Amino acid sequence: MPEDPARAAQLARQKAAMTTARVKRVRDADPGRLGLRRSVLAEAAVAVVVLAVTTVLTSTEPGRTEEKEAGRSGAATAAVPDRPVDVRIPFDTGGEDGRGTARVELDRGARGATPCTCGWNGRADGPWTHPS
């Protein structure tokens, strides 16, 4: 081993480079594995492109939504209505006495508790409500 530290470092780098080249030569000697490695790399690249395109497409509004917004007047609607909301939904479970109406009543959203009443009305047992 030479006494010069710079020469010793150079020899160590050369030895590491030769070892790396030997490992790559053995690894790439099998053409089947080399082709498989390349196809996996190409598949991973395609997956990255598909994910990027999907991300871009999911972050944009659909055309029909944009057309609807353009057709509306300039008046903005509130996300929370300024009046109580009462929604009635008919249902049919298909069984005996399985028809009726479900009802959800929400008072206007404000600071504090928001009263909500849920219930349904069927033929057999009459109306049922549950305030929450």
Rosetta silent file (secondary structure, phi, psi, omega in degrees, C-alpha in Angstrom):
SEQUENCE: MPEDPARAAQLARQKAAMTTARVKRVRDADPGRLGLRRSVLAEAAVAVVVLAVTTVLTSTEPGRTEEKEAGRSGAATAAVPDRPVDVRIPFDTGGEDGRGTARVELDRGARGATPCTCGWNGRADGPWTHPS
SCORE:     score description
SCORE:     0.000 S_00000001
   1 L     0.000  133.739 -179.859    0.000    0.000    0.000 S_00000001
   2 L   -71.789  156.080 -177.295    1.412    3.404   -0.899 S_00000001
   3 L   -84.632  -16.534 -179.703    2.146    5.876    1.828 S_00000001
   4 L   -77.641  121.118 -177.756    0.548    8.804   -0.003 S_00000001
   5 H   -65.500  -32.041  178.570   -3.080    9.202    1.258 S_00000001
   6 H   -65.716  -41.741  179.190   -4.245   10.762   -2.034 S_00000001
   7 H   -66.967  -39.057  179.124   -2.895    7.756   -3.966 S_00000001
   8 H   -64.794  -39.411  178.299   -4.512    5.354   -1.487 S_00000001
   9 H   -66.092  -39.625  178.615   -7.895    7.112   -1.915 S_00000001
  10 H   -64.204  -43.423  178.517   -7.546    6.930   -5.708 S_00000001
  11 H   -63.782  -37.570  178.414   -6.787    3.204   -5.563 S_00000001
  12 H   -65.831  -41.412  177.497   -9.797    2.634   -3.282 S_00000001
  13 H   -63.927  -40.427  179.177  -12.078    4.472   -5.744 S_00000001
  14 H   -64.559  -41.025  179.926  -10.684    2.418   -8.645 S_00000001
  15 H   -64.719  -41.573  178.020  -11.217   -0.827   -6.736 S_00000001
  16 H   -64.554  -40.314  179.121  -14.825    0.172   -5.917 S_00000001
  17 H   -65.170  -39.776  178.570  -15.448    1.088   -9.572 S_00000001
  18 H   -65.957  -39.900  178.630  -14.073   -2.270  -10.731 S_00000001
  19 H   -65.007  -43.211  178.955  -16.269   -4.118   -8.231 S_00000001
  20 H   -63.505  -42.711  179.052  -19.348   -2.177   -9.347 S_00000001
  21 H   -63.678  -39.505  179.148  -18.557   -2.852  -13.020 S_00000001
  22 H   -64.050  -42.351  179.634  -18.126   -6.588  -12.286 S_00000001
  23 H   -64.463  -43.180  179.302  -21.506   -6.718  -10.491 S_00000001
  24 H   -65.771  -38.409  179.694  -23.243   -4.921  -13.388 S_00000001
  25 H   -63.916  -42.157  177.677  -21.576   -7.199  -15.945 S_00000001
  26 H   -67.571  -41.719 -179.030  -22.824  -10.307  -14.087 S_00000001
  27 H   -63.859  -43.061 -176.085  -26.270   -8.764  -13.623 S_00000001
  28 L   -86.582    1.324 -179.282  -26.640   -7.777  -17.298 S_00000001
  29 L   -69.534  -27.907 -179.678  -25.247  -11.071  -18.621 S_00000001
  30 L   -91.052  108.488 -176.330  -28.730  -12.611  -18.578 S_00000001
  31 H   -66.569  -27.458  178.236  -30.731  -10.972  -21.433 S_00000001
  32 H   -64.438  -45.153  178.907  -34.055  -12.224  -20.041 S_00000001
  33 H   -68.160  -35.992  179.030  -33.580  -10.399  -16.769 S_00000001
  34 H   -64.222  -43.076  177.235  -32.352   -7.299  -18.562 S_00000001
  35 H   -64.299  -40.035  178.231  -35.522   -7.247  -20.697 S_00000001
  36 H   -64.076  -42.685 -179.855  -37.678   -7.806  -17.623 S_00000001
  37 H   -61.676  -42.589  179.757  -35.928   -5.001  -15.772 S_00000001
  38 H   -67.115  -39.599 -179.406  -36.497   -2.624  -18.696 S_00000001
  39 H   -68.286  -36.108  177.059  -40.176   -3.584  -19.045 S_00000001
  40 H   -66.044  -40.143  177.776  -40.765   -3.052  -15.320 S_00000001
  41 H   -63.783  -42.187  178.319  -39.110    0.353  -15.574 S_00000001
  42 H   -65.058  -40.653  178.793  -41.295    1.257  -18.573 S_00000001
  43 H   -63.468  -40.881  178.328  -44.423    0.078  -16.723 S_00000001
  44 H   -64.211  -38.567  178.820  -43.516    2.195  -13.695 S_00000001
  45 H   -65.624  -41.610  177.887  -43.025    5.235  -15.951 S_00000001
  46 H   -63.645  -40.479  179.195  -46.445    4.674  -17.562 S_00000001
  47 H   -62.297  -40.089  178.534  -48.027    4.354  -14.092 S_00000001
  48 H   -64.113  -41.473  179.053  -46.527    7.684  -13.033 S_00000001
  49 H   -65.181  -43.171  179.311  -47.888    9.361  -16.173 S_00000001
  50 H   -62.456  -43.215  178.605  -51.364    7.842  -15.628 S_00000001
  51 H   -64.007  -38.333  178.972  -51.398    9.025  -12.010 S_00000001
  52 H   -65.550  -44.461  179.713  -50.337   12.527  -13.046 S_00000001
  53 H   -64.900  -41.316  178.863  -53.063   12.744  -15.706 S_00000001
  54 H   -61.444  -42.450  179.068  -55.665   11.375  -13.260 S_00000001
  55 H   -61.815  -42.631  179.459  -54.685   13.976  -10.675 S_00000001
  56 H   -65.398  -43.220 -177.154  -55.043   16.782  -13.202 S_00000001
  57 H   -69.623  -35.206 -179.193  -58.410   15.513  -14.441 S_00000001
  58 H   -76.853  -16.542 -180.000  -59.898   15.028  -10.973 S_00000001
  59 L   -92.347   -1.652  177.769  -58.925   18.529   -9.905 S_00000001
  60 L  -105.851  152.947  178.514  -60.804   20.205  -12.785 S_00000001
  61 L   -76.020  144.064  174.883  -64.546   20.781  -13.023 S_00000001
  62 L   -64.154  156.333 -177.663  -66.492   18.747  -15.599 S_00000001
  63 H   -60.936  -39.255 -177.672  -67.595   20.630  -18.707 S_00000001
  64 H   -66.244  -32.600  177.975  -71.305   20.361  -17.902 S_00000001
  65 H   -69.070  -42.408  179.181  -70.733   21.999  -14.502 S_00000001
  66 H   -65.617  -37.387  177.427  -68.810   24.857  -16.030 S_00000001
  67 H   -65.409  -40.428  178.912  -71.526   25.355  -18.654 S_00000001
  68 H   -62.252  -44.389  179.641  -74.169   25.419  -15.934 S_00000001
  69 H   -63.922  -37.797 -179.680  -72.209   28.000  -13.960 S_00000001
  70 H   -69.100  -31.747 -178.713  -71.735   30.150  -17.059 S_00000001
  71 H   -78.458  -19.021 -179.572  -75.478   30.005  -17.785 S_00000001
  72 L   -72.332  159.104  174.572  -76.480   31.131  -14.313 S_00000001
  73 L   -74.694  171.665 -176.720  -77.060   34.719  -13.423 S_00000001
  74 L   -71.558   -7.057 -177.963  -74.460   36.547  -11.394 S_00000001
  75 L   -72.191  129.348  178.815  -76.419   36.063   -8.151 S_00000001
  76 L   -90.145  141.853  177.787  -74.627   33.767   -5.753 S_00000001
  77 L   -99.083  149.725 -179.206  -76.620   31.285   -3.703 S_00000001
  78 L   -78.041  144.115  177.515  -75.872   30.599   -0.076 S_00000001
  79 L   -70.379  -32.433  177.685  -74.404   27.227    0.858 S_00000001
  80 L  -112.937  120.606 -179.217  -76.625   27.179    3.941 S_00000001
  81 L   -65.865  154.644 -178.077  -80.227   28.226    3.356 S_00000001
  82 L   -92.494   19.264  179.058  -81.620   30.995    5.538 S_00000001
  83 L  -140.670  162.767  176.124  -84.760   29.002    6.305 S_00000001
  84 L   -64.445  147.929 -179.691  -85.557   25.592    7.795 S_00000001
  85 E  -112.236  131.877  179.327  -85.263   22.661    5.380 S_00000001
  86 E  -127.243  112.251 -177.482  -87.861   19.885    5.303 S_00000001
  87 E  -114.271  129.492  177.997  -87.093   16.925    3.031 S_00000001
  88 E  -120.431  126.982 -176.275  -89.551   14.061    2.476 S_00000001
  89 E  -125.041  118.536  177.074  -88.379   10.932    0.656 S_00000001
  90 E   -72.520  146.259  177.492  -90.761    8.097   -0.270 S_00000001
  91 E  -136.867  156.268  177.234  -89.412    4.587    0.249 S_00000001
  92 E  -146.079  107.692 -178.806  -90.483    1.054   -0.626 S_00000001
  93 L   -85.055   -8.772  176.162  -88.587   -1.874    0.925 S_00000001
  94 L    91.989  -14.601 -179.138  -90.719   -4.394   -0.948 S_00000001
  95 L   -89.429 -178.675  177.125  -92.031   -6.201    2.104 S_00000001
  96 L   -68.038  132.717 -176.353  -95.430   -6.146    3.725 S_00000001
  97 L    54.861   35.190 -178.926  -96.064   -2.660    5.095 S_00000001
  98 L   -99.987   18.014  179.363  -92.664   -1.640    3.726 S_00000001
  99 E  -112.393  149.514  178.741  -93.824    1.563    2.106 S_00000001
 100 E   173.605 -159.848 -179.158  -93.856    5.004    3.595 S_00000001
 101 E  -133.931  129.395  173.783  -92.141    8.358    3.713 S_00000001
 102 E   -94.471  144.980 -175.814  -88.909    9.294    5.440 S_00000001
 103 E  -135.846  134.080  174.893  -88.615   12.863    6.661 S_00000001
 104 E  -128.021  125.300  179.475  -85.649   14.980    7.742 S_00000001
 105 E  -121.727  122.711 -179.289  -86.221   18.474    9.084 S_00000001
 106 E  -121.065  129.171  172.812  -83.250   20.766    9.744 S_00000001
 107 L   -80.115  163.998 -176.770  -83.454   24.230   11.202 S_00000001
 108 L   -54.936  136.768  178.547  -81.183   26.910    9.847 S_00000001
 109 L   -69.439  127.769  179.511  -77.517   26.401   10.620 S_00000001
 110 L  -150.294  176.913  178.406  -76.279   28.870   13.177 S_00000001
 111 L   -65.169  138.612 -179.757  -73.860   29.059   16.034 S_00000001
 112 L    97.558 -155.925 -177.096  -74.720   26.563   18.770 S_00000001
 113 L   -71.976  142.157  175.165  -77.050   23.600   18.518 S_00000001
 114 L  -112.952  108.801 -178.286  -78.740   22.865   15.195 S_00000001
 115 L   -66.026  135.417  179.889  -82.099   21.186   15.734 S_00000001
 116 E  -138.258  130.435  177.434  -82.696   18.177   13.502 S_00000001
 117 E  -122.435  126.220  178.882  -85.779   15.959   13.445 S_00000001
 118 E  -117.287  146.319  178.172  -85.767   12.643   11.597 S_00000001
 119 E  -171.528  174.003  174.153  -88.725   10.350   11.173 S_00000001
 120 E  -147.462  160.778 -178.880  -90.781    8.151    8.929 S_00000001
 121 E  -129.853  115.316  177.024  -94.386    7.340    8.354 S_00000001
 122 E  -114.818  173.080 -177.513  -95.422    3.813    7.432 S_00000001
 123 L   -73.964  -39.646 -170.096  -98.830    2.216    7.116 S_00000001
 124 L   -75.851  -53.331 -170.379  -98.642   -0.217   10.044 S_00000001
 125 L  -104.545    8.285  176.448  -97.224    1.697   12.976 S_00000001
 126 E    73.045 -167.276 -175.677  -98.048    5.280   12.049 S_00000001
 127 E   -73.028  152.888  177.594  -95.677    8.231   12.275 S_00000001
 128 E  -142.405  131.387  177.235  -92.426    8.077   14.152 S_00000001
 129 E  -132.363  152.419  179.718  -90.105   10.959   14.937 S_00000001
 130 E  -140.178  101.709  178.316  -86.807   11.212   16.681 S_00000001
 131 E   -74.871  142.772  177.415  -85.484   14.665   17.578 S_00000001
 132 L  -140.052    0.000    0.000  -81.718   14.936   17.831 S_00000001
